[in-house]
Amino acid sequence: MRSLTLAELAQMVGGECHGDGAVVIEAVAPIQNATHSDITFLERAERKNLLKNCQAGAVIVPTGLELEQFSTIHVSNVVESFRKIVNYFSPPRDESVKGISKRASIHTTVKFGTGVSIGDFAVIEEDVELGDNVQIHSGVLIRAGSKIGDDSIIFPNTVLYRNTIVGKRAIIHSGAVIGAFGFGYDSSGNTHKLSPQLGNVVIGDDVEIGSCSTIDRATYGSTIIGDGTKIDNLVMIAHNCKLGKHNLICAHTGIAGSTTTGDYVTMAGRVGVKDHVHIGNRAVLGAMAGIMNNVSDDANLVGIPATPVGEQFRIQSVIAKLPEMRKELKELQKLVEKLNNTQQQNNK
């Protein structure tokens, strides 16, 4: 078991030790589970109440935050420092693929860059191009005509349909399906007939795609994911969408066909976006927002249908008062009825 004193940990992360530097730390733990031999972290001062019942031996805190009941390490970047300490006590395992497995199925027409690694039972079809240092993990299927850029990693059991293009330094996690048929049908008769799905998917540089996410090929042309965009697990992006650069798309978001986004767009969990709309640069769509129309640059929307945050809060405030307003309305109705009765009696 590894252990270090608090003073030694402070030196490791370039922080300042406050309190008992001789306390021995043997592990890391979240606040609610930490014991006397653990170190935990507090990222922001306004969350100090979380430490009320904490039993940690020490806490990593932002520079200047004093905690009288704990020995602390003061650092400028709490998360980065905690990551270093976690890696010390629990060194990450090497997840890379080494060499080219004899149990992989690789077509003779595949073009290799230098340093390519391919895991067991991967299947790579004809005319695929693999850039330098590409890692293909076990069980991956890369269909004909696809291209994978330098230093990209594709984790186990991912499927890339034909002609998929992946940029440099991309990361595609297990179970993702890239380039499946779009959900497009000709319903002019009595049945739903699949429309032609002749396009592909183009993924930019430095893109990350989470587990079990799906990106459909374009009907014609390309579905495009811009450079630097990060896509969470369980996200659905439909055919003909064109996402800009550095978007953040969180879990359970669904983006309907032919939608476009600008750069630095954020979509929180379970956002639903209608087809053929445009989301402007730097727009933020809150959790479960329902997007029915175009969204302007820098907009901050929530709710179904989505409206600006301030307006949505006012709507919710009114909705919360509806039971009381209903009661008041009934009382007013009774009062009006009583006045009418009185008026009628006076008129006799």
N, C-alpha and C positions, 0 to 999 in steps of 0.2 A: 504494500500500500504506500502510495506517495504521500508526503506531507511537507509542508513548509511553514515557517513562522509568518505572521502577518507582515512583519518588516521585510521579509524576503519576497513575499508576493507584491508588496508595494514597489520594491525595486524592479521586479519583473515587468510591471506595467507602467513604470515611470510615474508612479503616484506618490502621494504624501501620506505617511502613516500617522494616524491620530489615535491615542489610547495605548493599549498594551501591545506593543510590537512583538512580544515574545509568545503571544497566544499561538498555539499550533493549529493549523487548518489542514484537514485531511480530505475534504470533498467540497463540492458546490451543490447548492440546492435552492429551489424557489423559496420565497419568504415563508409561505405557509407550512413548508415541510422541513425547514432548516433546523439543525440541532447545534449544540455547543461546539462541535468540531467542524461545522460547515461555514462557508462564506456565501452570502447572498448579495443582491444588489437592489438599489433604489434609484430609479432613473430620474425622478422629478420630486421636488420638495413637497408639492401638493399631495403626494401620496404617502406622506409620513404616517398617516393613521394605519396603513397596512402593517406597520411594524409593531403595533400595540401588543400582540401576543407572540411576537417572533422570538425564537430561542437561538438564533444564529450566533456563532462566535464572533462574527465580524460582518460588516456591510461595506460594499463599494458604493460611494455616493459622489454626486457632482462636487466639484471644487467649491468650498465655502459653505457647504451644508453640514451643520454640526448636529450630532446625535449624542446626547449626554449618556444614554444608557448602553451604547455600543462602541466598541473599537471600530475604527473606520479607515478606509483608504480613499483619499480624495483624488479624483482624476478628472480630466477635461471631457473624456468620452467614456461614459459608464458602460455602455453596451460593448464597445470594442475591447475594453479592459476585461470585462467579465468573460468575453469570448476567449481571450488569451488564457485566462485562468482555467476555464472549462477544458480547453485543449491540453493544458498541462496535466490535469487530474484524470481526464478521459481522452487520451490521444485518439484522434479519428482514424478509423481503419482506411486503408488504401482501397478505394472503390474502382480504380482504373482497370482496364483490360490490358493484358500483356500478350503481345504477339498475335498471330493469326491462328485460330483453332483449326485443327484438321477436321473437326466435326461441323464446321460451318459449310454451307453450300454457296459457292461463289462462282458466278458465271465467268467463262473465259474472257469475255469482252470487258470486264470491269477494269477501270483505270485507277491505279493507286498512286497517291502521293507518298512521301516518305513518312515513316513512323506510324503507319496505320495499324490499328489493333482491332481484331474481330473476335467476338466470343463464340462459345458453343452454340450450335444450332441456329445461328443467324443465317438468313437467306438473302442473298443479294443477286438480283436479276441482271439481265443483259443491259449493256450500255450505261451502267451506273458509274459516276465519277466520285471518287473519295479524295478530298484534299489532304494536305499534310497533317499528321498527328490526329486524325479523326479516330474516335473510339466508338465502335459499334458493340454494344453489349449483347449478351446471350438472348436468343429468341427474337431478335429484331428482324422485320421483313422490310426490305427496301426494294420497291418494284422498279420496273424497267425505266430507263431514261432519267432517273433522279440524279441530283448533284448535291454533294455535301461539302461545305466549305471548310477551310483549315481550322483545326483545333476545336471542332464541334464534337459534342458528346451525345450519343443517343442511348438511353437506358433500356433495360430489358423489356421485351414484348411490345415495343412500339411498332406501328405500321405506317410506312410512307407509301402512298399510292403512286402510280406512274407519274413521271415527269415533275415530281416535287423538287423544288430548289431550296436548299437551306444555306444560309450565309455562314460567315466565319464566327467562331466562338459561340455558336448556339448551343443551348442545352435543352434536350427534349426528354422529359421524364417518362417513366414506365406507363404503358397502356395508352399513350396518346395515339390518336389516329389522324393523320394528316393527308388530305386529298381525297376523302371519300366523296361519293356522289352527293350533290346538293339535293335538298328536299324540294324538287321542282317537277310538277306534273302537268300534263295537258288533260284537263277535265272537261273538254268540250263535248265528249260523248257520254256514254253511260258508265264509263270506267275512268280510272286515273292512270294515264300512260306516262311513264317516265320521260321527261324531256331530255334532249341531248345534254350530256355532261362532258364537254370536250376540253375544258380548260385545265388549269393546274393551280397549285399553291406556291407562292414565293415568300420565303421567310428571310428577313433581313439579318444583318450582323448583330451579334450580342443579344439575340432574342432568347428568352427562356419560356418554355411551355410546360405547364404542370401535368401531373398524372391524370389520365383519363379525360383529358380535354380533346375536343375535336374541332378541326378546321376543314370545312368542305371546299372542294375544288370549285372554280368558277364554271358557269355554264359555257361561256366563251371567255378567252383571255385568262386573267389570273386573279385569284384571291390573294391579297398582299398584306403581310404583317411587317410594319416598319421597323427600322433599326432600333435596337435598345428596348423594345417593348417586352414587358413581363406579363405572362399569362398564368394565372393560378390554376389549381386543380379544378376539374369538373366545369370547364367553361366551354360553351358552344358558340362557334363563329360560323355563320352560314356562307353560302356561295356568293361570290362577287363582292364581298366586303373588302374595303381597303382601309386598314388601320395605319395611322401616322406613326411618327417616331416617339419612343419613350412613353408609350401608354402603360398604364397599370390596370389590369383587368382581373378583378377578384372572383373568388369561387362562385359557382352557380349562375354566373352572368350568361345571358343568352342574347346574341346579336343577330337579328334577322338579316335576310339577304340584301345585298347592294347598299348596305350602310357604309358610310365613310366617317373617319375621325381625323381631327387635326393632331398636333403634337402635344405631348404631356397631358393627355386626357386620363382621368382617373374614374374607374367604375367600381364602386364598392360591391359587396356581396349581393347576389340575386337581382342585379339590375336587369331589366328587360328592355330591349331596344327594338322598336318597330323597323320594318324594312324601308329602304330608300330614304333614310334621313341622314343628316350630317351633324356630327358633334364637333363643336369648335375647339380651337386650341385652348389647352389648360382648363377645360371644363371639368367640374367635379360632380359626379352623379352619386348621390347617397344610396345607402343600402336599400334594396327593394324598390328603387325608383322605376317608374314606368314611363319610358320615353316615347312619346307619340308624335312629336314634331321636331324640326331642326332645333339645335341648341347653339346659342351664340358663344363666342369666345369668352372665357373666364366666368361662365355661368356656374352657379352652385345650386343644384336642384335636388329635391327629395320628393317622395310621395308618389301616389298613383291617382290620376296622371301627374307627372312630375311638375312642380312649380318651384320658384325661388324659395330658399330656405325660410326667409322672414315671412313670406306669404303663407307657406305651409304651416308654420308655427301658429299664425293667426287663425288659420282654418281649423287646426286641431284644438285650439283654445275654445273656439266657438262650438265645435262638436262636443267637447267635454261638458259644455254648459247646456246642451240640448234637453236633458231630463228636467233640469230646473226650469228652463224656459217653457217646456211643455206644461209643467205644473202651473206656472204663472199664467199661461194662455188659457188653461181650463178655468182658473179663477176669474180671469177677465171675461170669459164667455158667460160664466154664471152671473157676474155683476151686470153685464150688458142685458142678459135675459131678465134679471130682476128689475132693471131700470125700464125696460120695455113694458113689463107687466104693470109697473107703477104708472107709467105714462098712459097706458090703455085704460086703467081704472080712473085716472083723473079726467080722461076725455069722455067718460060716460055721463 
